[in-house]
């Protein structure tokens, strides 16, 4: 059974940094695309960043220049380094994976940016 297991959420002050990680378990293959989406209360889920294997990262407009996505294919892990965090970045962050047209989602990890 394929699962995406997230870690790294929490509470951080405005201007601070957090790093999220997600490990793909239950399959011997790497997913073609891995990335992150987020959903704030009362809002739709939105793209944060995605990264295809061997490709370039794509970012939501609001996080460009502050967030960086990376992958470690040997460990089947995708990470999201979030810098200069703002209160409006508060949301549940979901790990995302896609392989052979099938989408997978993690359980979500809460990120709260507040003083």
FIVO-393885 format. One record per residue (C-alpha): residue in one letter; residue number from 1; x, y, z. Coordinates in steps of 0.1 Angstrom, whole numbers, plus 2048, in hexadecimal, padded with zeros to 3 digits. Example, Ala and Ser with C-alpha at 12.3 -4.5 7.8 and 13.67 -1.06 7.14 Angstrom:
BEGIN
- A_1_87B_7D3_84E .
- S_2_889_7F5_847 .
REM end
This chain:
BEGIN
- X_1_800_800_800 .
- X_2_80F_821_7F5 .
- X_3_810_83C_80F .
- X_4_81E_85F_812 .
- X_5_82B_866_835 .
- X_6_830_88B_83E .
- X_7_844_89B_85A .
- X_8_851_8BD_864 .
- X_9_833_8D3_86A .
- X_10_82E_8E9_888 .
- X_11_82C_90D_896 .
- X_12_844_927_88A .
- X_13_846_94D_88E .
- X_14_842_964_870 .
- X_15_863_966_85D .
- X_16_86E_944_869 .
- X_17_875_924_856 .
- X_18_868_900_856 .
- X_19_871_8E1_842 .
- X_20_857_8C7_839 .
- X_21_860_8A4_82D .
- X_22_84C_889_81E .
- X_23_856_865_818 .
- X_24_846_84E_7FF .
- X_25_842_82B_80E .
- X_26_832_80B_801 .
- X_27_841_80A_7DE .
- X_28_863_803_7CF .
- X_29_85E_81D_7B4 .
- X_30_864_843_7B7 .
- X_31_846_858_7AE .
- X_32_848_86C_78F .
- X_33_83B_88C_7A0 .
- X_34_83D_895_7C5 .
- X_35_834_8B5_7D5 .
- X_36_820_8C9_7EE .
- X_37_7FD_8D9_7EF .
- X_38_7ED_8EC_80C .
- X_39_7CB_8F4_818 .
- X_40_7C3_911_82F .
- X_41_7A2_913_843 .
- X_42_785_91C_82C .
- X_43_79B_91B_80C .
- X_44_7A1_902_7F0 .
- X_45_7BF_8EC_7EF .
- X_46_7DA_8FE_7DB .
- X_47_7FC_8F5_7CC .
- X_48_81B_8FD_7E0 .
- X_49_835_8EB_7CB .
- X_50_83A_8CC_7B6 .
- X_51_859_8BC_7A8 .
- X_52_85A_8A0_78E .
- X_53_877_888_78F .
- X_54_894_897_77D .
- X_55_881_8B7_776 .
- X_56_87D_8DA_783 .
- X_57_867_8E5_79F .
- X_58_847_8F8_79A .
- X_59_83B_90F_7B5 .
- X_60_81B_921_7BE .
- X_61_81F_947_7B8 .
- X_62_81C_950_7DC .
- X_63_83A_93B_7E7 .
- X_64_853_941_7CB .
- X_65_874_94C_7D8 .
- X_66_86D_941_7FC .
- X_67_866_91C_7F9 .
- X_68_87C_902_7EA .
- X_69_872_8DE_7E1 .
- X_70_88B_8C2_7DE .
- X_71_88B_89C_7DA .
- X_72_8A2_880_7E5 .
- X_73_898_864_7CD .
- X_74_8AE_84A_7E0 .
- X_75_89A_851_7FF .
- X_76_879_856_7EC .
- X_77_875_877_7FF .
- X_78_869_89A_7F5 .
- X_79_871_8B8_80B .
- X_80_864_8DB_80C .
- X_81_87A_8F6_81B .
- X_82_865_914_825 .
- X_83_875_935_82D .
- X_84_868_957_836 .
- X_85_848_948_841 .
- X_86_829_95E_844 .
- X_87_809_95B_858 .
- X_88_7F6_955_837 .
- X_89_80B_935_832 .
- X_90_7F8_925_84F .
- X_91_7E7_906_841 .
- X_92_7E7_8E0_840 .
- X_93_803_8D5_828 .
- X_94_7FD_8B6_815 .
- X_95_817_8A0_804 .
- X_96_80E_897_7E0 .
- X_97_81A_87C_7C9 .
- X_98_810_871_7A6 .
- X_99_81A_852_794 .
- X_100_80B_842_775 .
- X_101_7ED_85A_777 .
- X_102_7E5_850_79B .
- X_103_7E6_86B_7B6 .
- X_104_7F0_866_7DA .
- X_105_7EC_87D_7F8 .
- X_106_7FC_87E_81A .
- X_107_7E7_883_839 .
- X_108_7F1_8A8_83D .
- X_109_807_8BA_855 .
- X_110_7FD_8DB_866 .
- X_111_813_8FA_861 .
- X_112_80A_918_876 .
- X_113_81C_939_872 .
- X_114_814_950_890 .
- X_115_825_966_8A9 .
REM end
